[in-house]
Amino acid sequence: MRVATFNILHGRSPADGVVDLERFAAAIASLDSDVLALQEVDRNQPRSQHADLTAVAAEAMGAAHYRFVAAMSGSPGAGWVPASGAEPPDGPAYGVALLSRHPVVAWTALRLPRLAARTPYRFAGNRLPTLVIDEARVAVAAQVDDPQGRVTAVSTHLSFVPWSNGRQLRHLVRSLASTERPLVLTGDLNMGVRRAVRLSGLRPAGSWSTFPGDAPRRQLDHVLLDGPIAATGSSAPQLPMSDHRALVADLTC
């Protein structure tokens, strides 16, 4: 089973600032993944041509089973609020997605702990911290019937604030404690591999720098494993959109 995770930057290319849906679809198809986790996914947003990027990706990779879970509802700068899960299915939203070529027998959406107030955070290059309010964070899990056996796959995108993303990862792993193994937890965790492994107790399927996409120096994107599953290979291809590289892992149960 080939698994990939990709923070897509709502399909935008930093090179030209454009969301080109044909370019996006071709990039997704090039991953040739059986299970694909996406982060920073738009649905019905003006900046991405009002497209459902999850549906575009599903058609490109040949995934009959997919689910988008909104973290934020509305559009940036226009009613942008944490999603409740009760939004209309075609309303403008932003979140994470999980797609599978193999049958999915069950889906679960999980909402993660969020910073409740403005928090000081020092961005790279700034001498003084800035007060920030982080967006809501979510995860989506699927029970995938792979030909080798059933696998629990998860897509998530954690906070960029270190003390918050650690709390979110621990909460997510606890929430998944009773789910069927093997487990494949994927996504942009906004932390390095050593910290991700230490906080989650899971094993990395590959160690590759994924950010920034043109000259990566840090691994923010991960495929983490638990249970009877192993990686036979991995890579971090650069694709013609996003400020991240995708992370791809070939797995066997």
TORLUMVO-711339 format. One record per residue (C-alpha): residue number from 0; residue in three letters; chain; x, y, z. Coordinates in steps of 0.05 Angstrom, whole numbers. Each point is the difference from the previous one (the first is absolute). Example, Ala and Ser with C-alpha at 12.3 -4.5 7.8 and 13.67 -1.06 7.14 Angstrom:
REM residues 2
+-----+------+-----+--------+--------+--------+
! seq ! type ! mol !      u !      v !      w !
+-----+------+-----+--------+--------+--------+
!   0 !  Ala !   A !    246 !    -90 !    156 !
!   1 !  Ser !   A !     27 !     69 !    -13 !
+-----+------+-----+--------+--------+--------+
END
This chain:
REM residues 253
+-----+------+-----+--------+--------+--------+
! seq ! type ! mol !      u !      v !      w !
+-----+------+-----+--------+--------+--------+
!   0 !  Met !   A !      0 !      0 !      0 !
!   1 !  Arg !   A !     28 !     68 !    -19 !
!   2 !  Val !   A !    -18 !     56 !     48 !
!   3 !  Ala !   A !     15 !     73 !    -12 !
!   4 !  Thr !   A !    -11 !     64 !     40 !
!   5 !  Phe !   A !      2 !     69 !    -30 !
!   6 !  Asn !   A !    -13 !     70 !     27 !
!   7 !  Ile !   A !    -27 !     29 !    -65 !
!   8 !  Leu !   A !     -2 !     75 !     19 !
!   9 !  His !   A !    -71 !      0 !    -29 !
!  10 !  Gly !   A !     30 !    -21 !    -67 !
!  11 !  Arg !   A !     40 !     64 !     -9 !
!  12 !  Ser !   A !     69 !      3 !    -32 !
!  13 !  Pro !   A !     48 !     47 !     35 !
!  14 !  Ala !   A !     35 !      9 !    -67 !
!  15 !  Asp !   A !    -59 !     38 !    -32 !
!  16 !  Gly !   A !    -51 !      7 !     56 !
!  17 !  Val !   A !    -52 !    -37 !    -43 !
!  18 !  Val !   A !    -47 !    -58 !     17 !
!  19 !  Asp !   A !     -1 !    -39 !    -66 !
!  20 !  Leu !   A !    -47 !    -59 !      8 !
!  21 !  Glu !   A !     30 !    -39 !    -58 !
!  22 !  Arg !   A !     69 !      8 !     30 !
!  23 !  Phe !   A !    -27 !    -21 !     67 !
!  24 !  Ala !   A !    -34 !    -62 !    -28 !
!  25 !  Ala !   A !     63 !    -21 !    -38 !
!  26 !  Ala !   A !     43 !      7 !     63 !
!  27 !  Ile !   A !    -48 !    -42 !     41 !
!  28 !  Ala !   A !     -2 !    -54 !    -55 !
!  29 !  Ser !   A !     76 !     -1 !     -1 !
!  30 !  Leu !   A !      2 !    -24 !     72 !
!  31 !  Asp !   A !    -36 !    -65 !    -20 !
!  32 !  Ser !   A !    -22 !     -9 !     72 !
!  33 !  Asp !   A !    -52 !    -50 !     24 !
!  34 !  Val !   A !    -15 !     42 !     61 !
!  35 !  Leu !   A !     12 !     76 !     -1 !
!  36 !  Ala !   A !     -3 !     49 !     58 !
!  37 !  Leu !   A !     -7 !     74 !    -18 !
!  38 !  Gln !   A !      6 !     61 !     43 !
!  39 !  Glu !   A !    -18 !     74 !    -12 !
!  40 !  Val !   A !    -57 !    -22 !    -45 !
!  41 !  Asp !   A !    -50 !     50 !    -28 !
!  42 !  Arg !   A !    -73 !    -12 !    -16 !
!  43 !  Asn !   A !    -39 !     53 !    -38 !
!  44 !  Gln !   A !     51 !     56 !     13 !
!  45 !  Pro !   A !      9 !     58 !    -48 !
!  46 !  Arg !   A !     77 !     -6 !      4 !
!  47 !  Ser !   A !     -4 !    -71 !    -29 !
!  48 !  Gln !   A !    -53 !     11 !    -54 !
!  49 !  His !   A !    -57 !    -22 !     46 !
!  50 !  Ala !   A !     23 !    -72 !    -12 !
!  51 !  Asp !   A !     -9 !    -60 !     46 !
!  52 !  Leu !   A !     74 !    -18 !      2 !
!  53 !  Thr !   A !    -14 !    -66 !     34 !
!  54 !  Ala !   A !    -45 !    -21 !    -58 !
!  55 !  Val !   A !     52 !     24 !    -51 !
!  56 !  Ala !   A !     54 !    -42 !     35 !
!  57 !  Ala !   A !    -46 !    -61 !      5 !
!  58 !  Glu !   A !    -14 !      1 !    -75 !
!  59 !  Ala !   A !     74 !     10 !    -16 !
!  60 !  Met !   A !     24 !    -60 !     41 !
!  61 !  Gly !   A !    -60 !    -45 !    -12 !
!  62 !  Ala !   A !    -25 !      0 !     72 !
!  63 !  Ala !   A !    -72 !    -21 !      7 !
!  64 !  His !   A !      1 !     12 !     75 !
!  65 !  Tyr !   A !     18 !     67 !     30 !
!  66 !  Arg !   A !    -20 !     48 !     55 !
!  67 !  Phe !   A !     13 !     74 !     13 !
!  68 !  Val !   A !     -4 !     26 !     72 !
!  69 !  Ala !   A !     -5 !     75 !     10 !
!  70 !  Ala !   A !     44 !     33 !     52 !
!  71 !  Met !   A !    -23 !     70 !    -18 !
!  72 !  Ser !   A !    -66 !     23 !    -30 !
!  73 !  Gly !   A !     -9 !     60 !    -45 !
!  74 !  Ser !   A !     55 !     35 !    -39 !
!  75 !  Pro !   A !     63 !     33 !     26 !
!  76 !  Gly !   A !    -17 !     72 !     20 !
!  77 !  Ala !   A !    -74 !    -12 !    -10 !
!  78 !  Gly !   A !    -34 !    -37 !     57 !
!  79 !  Trp !   A !     59 !    -47 !     12 !
!  80 !  Val !   A !    -20 !    -39 !     62 !
!  81 !  Pro !   A !     15 !    -69 !     29 !
!  82 !  Ala !   A !    -43 !    -53 !    -33 !
!  83 !  Ser !   A !    -52 !    -35 !     42 !
!  84 !  Gly !   A !    -11 !    -60 !    -44 !
!  85 !  Ala !   A !    -71 !     22 !    -16 !
!  86 !  Glu !   A !     19 !     44 !    -60 !
!  87 !  Pro !   A !    -37 !     -9 !    -67 !
!  88 !  Pro !   A !     36 !    -50 !    -44 !
!  89 !  Asp !   A !     14 !     52 !    -54 !
!  90 !  Gly !   A !     17 !     59 !     44 !
!  91 !  Pro !   A !     68 !     33 !     -2 !
!  92 !  Ala !   A !     48 !    -36 !     46 !
!  93 !  Tyr !   A !     73 !    -19 !     12 !
!  94 !  Gly !   A !     28 !    -62 !     33 !
!  95 !  Val !   A !     29 !    -69 !    -11 !
!  96 !  Ala !   A !    -18 !    -59 !    -44 !
!  97 !  Leu !   A !     12 !    -74 !     -7 !
!  98 !  Leu !   A !     -8 !    -39 !    -65 !
!  99 !  Ser !   A !      4 !    -74 !    -15 !
! 100 !  Arg !   A !     -1 !    -44 !    -62 !
! 101 !  His !   A !    -18 !    -58 !     46 !
! 102 !  Pro !   A !    -68 !     -7 !     34 !
! 103 !  Val !   A !    -11 !     39 !     64 !
! 104 !  Val !   A !    -47 !    -34 !     50 !
! 105 !  Ala !   A !     -3 !     57 !     51 !
! 106 !  Trp !   A !     18 !     73 !      8 !
! 107 !  Thr !   A !     13 !     41 !     63 !
! 108 !  Ala !   A !     11 !     75 !      7 !
! 109 !  Leu !   A !     38 !     25 !     60 !
! 110 !  Arg !   A !      6 !     71 !     26 !
! 111 !  Leu !   A !     64 !     16 !     37 !
! 112 !  Pro !   A !     15 !     46 !     59 !
! 113 !  Arg !   A !     10 !     73 !    -21 !
! 114 !  Leu !   A !     33 !     60 !     31 !
! 115 !  Ala !   A !    -58 !     39 !     31 !
! 116 !  Ala !   A !     34 !     68 !      3 !
! 117 !  Arg !   A !     53 !     41 !    -35 !
! 118 !  Thr !   A !     68 !    -31 !     14 !
! 119 !  Pro !   A !     70 !     31 !     -8 !
! 120 !  Tyr !   A !     39 !    -34 !    -56 !
! 121 !  Arg !   A !     66 !     23 !    -30 !
! 122 !  Phe !   A !      3 !    -10 !    -75 !
! 123 !  Ala !   A !     67 !    -13 !    -33 !
! 124 !  Gly !   A !     36 !     66 !    -14 !
! 125 !  Asn !   A !    -38 !     39 !     52 !
! 126 !  Arg !   A !     33 !     24 !     64 !
! 127 !  Leu !   A !    -64 !      6 !     39 !
! 128 !  Pro !   A !    -59 !    -48 !      6 !
! 129 !  Thr !   A !    -67 !     13 !    -33 !
! 130 !  Leu !   A !    -67 !    -15 !     31 !
! 131 !  Val !   A !    -34 !    -53 !    -44 !
! 132 !  Ile !   A !    -66 !    -36 !     -2 !
! 133 !  Asp !   A !      7 !    -69 !    -31 !
! 134 !  Glu !   A !    -52 !    -28 !    -46 !
! 135 !  Ala !   A !    -41 !    -61 !     21 !
! 136 !  Arg !   A !     33 !    -67 !    -11 !
! 137 !  Val !   A !    -33 !    -66 !    -20 !
! 138 !  Ala !   A !     16 !    -71 !    -23 !
! 139 !  Val !   A !    -37 !    -51 !    -43 !
! 140 !  Ala !   A !      8 !    -75 !      9 !
! 141 !  Ala !   A !    -21 !    -57 !    -46 !
! 142 !  Gln !   A !     -3 !    -75 !      6 !
! 143 !  Val !   A !     29 !    -21 !    -66 !
! 144 !  Asp !   A !     -8 !    -70 !    -29 !
! 145 !  Asp !   A !     67 !     -8 !    -33 !
! 146 !  Pro !   A !     12 !    -66 !    -37 !
! 147 !  Gln !   A !     51 !    -18 !     54 !
! 148 !  Gly !   A !    -49 !     13 !     56 !
! 149 !  Arg !   A !    -38 !     56 !     35 !
! 150 !  Val !   A !     40 !     62 !     18 !
! 151 !  Thr !   A !    -19 !     62 !     39 !
! 152 !  Ala !   A !     24 !     62 !    -37 !
! 153 !  Val !   A !     -1 !     70 !     28 !
! 154 !  Ser !   A !     12 !     70 !    -29 !
! 155 !  Thr !   A !     12 !     61 !     43 !
! 156 !  His !   A !     32 !     69 !      2 !
! 157 !  Leu !   A !     25 !     23 !     68 !
! 158 !  Ser !   A !     14 !     70 !     27 !
! 159 !  Phe !   A !     64 !     37 !    -16 !
! 160 !  Val !   A !      4 !     19 !     74 !
! 161 !  Pro !   A !     46 !    -52 !     33 !
! 162 !  Trp !   A !    -35 !     -6 !     68 !
! 163 !  Ser !   A !    -67 !     -7 !    -36 !
! 164 !  Asn !   A !     20 !    -50 !    -54 !
! 165 !  Gly !   A !     30 !    -46 !     53 !
! 166 !  Arg !   A !    -65 !      1 !     39 !
! 167 !  Gln !   A !    -39 !    -13 !    -64 !
! 168 !  Leu !   A !     43 !    -59 !    -21 !
! 169 !  Arg !   A !     -5 !    -33 !     69 !
! 170 !  His !   A !    -76 !     11 !     -1 !
! 171 !  Leu !   A !     -6 !    -30 !    -70 !
! 172 !  Val !   A !     41 !    -62 !     18 !
! 173 !  Arg !   A !    -43 !    -11 !     63 !
! 174 !  Ser !   A !    -63 !      7 !    -42 !
! 175 !  Leu !   A !     26 !    -53 !    -47 !
! 176 !  Ala !   A !     21 !    -49 !     55 !
! 177 !  Ser !   A !    -59 !    -47 !    -11 !
! 178 !  Thr !   A !     -1 !      3 !    -76 !
! 179 !  Glu !   A !     19 !    -61 !    -41 !
! 180 !  Arg !   A !     74 !    -11 !    -15 !
! 181 !  Pro !   A !     41 !      7 !    -41 !
! 182 !  Leu !   A !     -3 !     76 !      5 !
! 183 !  Val !   A !     28 !     50 !    -50 !
! 184 !  Leu !   A !     -1 !     71 !     28 !
! 185 !  Thr !   A !     19 !     52 !    -52 !
! 186 !  Gly !   A !      1 !     75 !     -9 !
! 187 !  Asp !   A !     34 !     66 !     11 !
! 188 !  Leu !   A !     17 !     -5 !     74 !
! 189 !  Asn !   A !     41 !     65 !      1 !
! 190 !  Met !   A !     56 !    -35 !     39 !
! 191 !  Gly !   A !     62 !    -41 !    -15 !
! 192 !  Val !   A !      3 !    -75 !     -3 !
! 193 !  Arg !   A !     33 !    -11 !     67 !
! 194 !  Arg !   A !    -52 !     40 !     37 !
! 195 !  Ala !   A !    -57 !    -32 !    -39 !
! 196 !  Val !   A !     25 !    -70 !     17 !
! 197 !  Arg !   A !     12 !     18 !     73 !
! 198 !  Leu !   A !    -69 !     30 !     10 !
! 199 !  Ser !   A !    -39 !    -51 !    -40 !
! 200 !  Gly !   A !     37 !    -64 !     16 !
! 201 !  Leu !   A !     -7 !    -18 !    -74 !
! 202 !  Arg !   A !     53 !    -20 !    -51 !
! 203 !  Pro !   A !     20 !     44 !    -59 !
! 204 !  Ala !   A !     -9 !    -30 !    -69 !
! 205 !  Gly !   A !     51 !     48 !    -29 !
! 206 !  Ser !   A !     46 !     56 !     20 !
! 207 !  Trp !   A !      3 !     55 !    -53 !
! 208 !  Ser !   A !      2 !     76 !      3 !
! 209 !  Thr !   A !    -65 !     27 !    -28 !
! 210 !  Phe !   A !      1 !     75 !     13 !
! 211 !  Pro !   A !     10 !     48 !    -34 !
! 212 !  Gly !   A !    -16 !    -36 !    -64 !
! 213 !  Asp !   A !     53 !     30 !    -45 !
! 214 !  Ala !   A !     58 !    -12 !     48 !
! 215 !  Pro !   A !    -26 !    -41 !     59 !
! 216 !  Arg !   A !     36 !      5 !     66 !
! 217 !  Arg !   A !    -51 !    -28 !     49 !
! 218 !  Gln !   A !    -48 !    -58 !      2 !
! 219 !  Leu !   A !    -69 !     25 !     19 !
! 220 !  Asp !   A !    -39 !    -54 !    -37 !
! 221 !  His !   A !     -3 !    -71 !     26 !
! 222 !  Val !   A !    -25 !    -71 !    -11 !
! 223 !  Leu !   A !      0 !    -34 !     68 !
! 224 !  Leu !   A !    -14 !    -74 !     11 !
! 225 !  Asp !   A !    -27 !    -45 !     56 !
! 226 !  Gly !   A !    -14 !    -74 !     -1 !
! 227 !  Pro !   A !     18 !    -53 !    -51 !
! 228 !  Ile !   A !     20 !     44 !    -58 !
! 229 !  Ala !   A !     67 !     21 !    -28 !
! 230 !  Ala !   A !     29 !     47 !    -51 !
! 231 !  Thr !   A !     37 !    -29 !    -60 !
! 232 !  Gly !   A !     19 !     68 !    -30 !
! 233 !  Ser !   A !    -14 !     74 !      4 !
! 234 !  Ser !   A !     13 !     65 !    -37 !
! 235 !  Ala !   A !    -16 !     75 !      3 !
! 236 !  Pro !   A !    -15 !     24 !    -71 !
! 237 !  Gln !   A !     -4 !     73 !    -17 !
! 238 !  Leu !   A !    -65 !     16 !    -36 !
! 239 !  Pro !   A !    -18 !     63 !    -40 !
! 240 !  Met !   A !    -42 !     31 !     56 !
! 241 !  Ser !   A !      4 !     12 !     75 !
! 242 !  Asp !   A !     56 !     21 !     46 !
! 243 !  His !   A !      6 !    -72 !     24 !
! 244 !  Arg !   A !     24 !    -63 !    -33 !
! 245 !  Ala !   A !    -44 !    -62 !      2 !
! 246 !  Leu !   A !     22 !    -59 !     42 !
! 247 !  Val !   A !    -12 !    -69 !    -32 !
! 248 !  Ala !   A !      9 !    -67 !     34 !
! 249 !  Asp !   A !     -9 !    -71 !    -27 !
! 250 !  Leu !   A !    -28 !    -44 !     55 !
! 251 !  Thr !   A !    -11 !    -74 !     10 !
! 252 !  Cys !   A !    -41 !    -35 !     54 !
+-----+------+-----+--------+--------+--------+
END
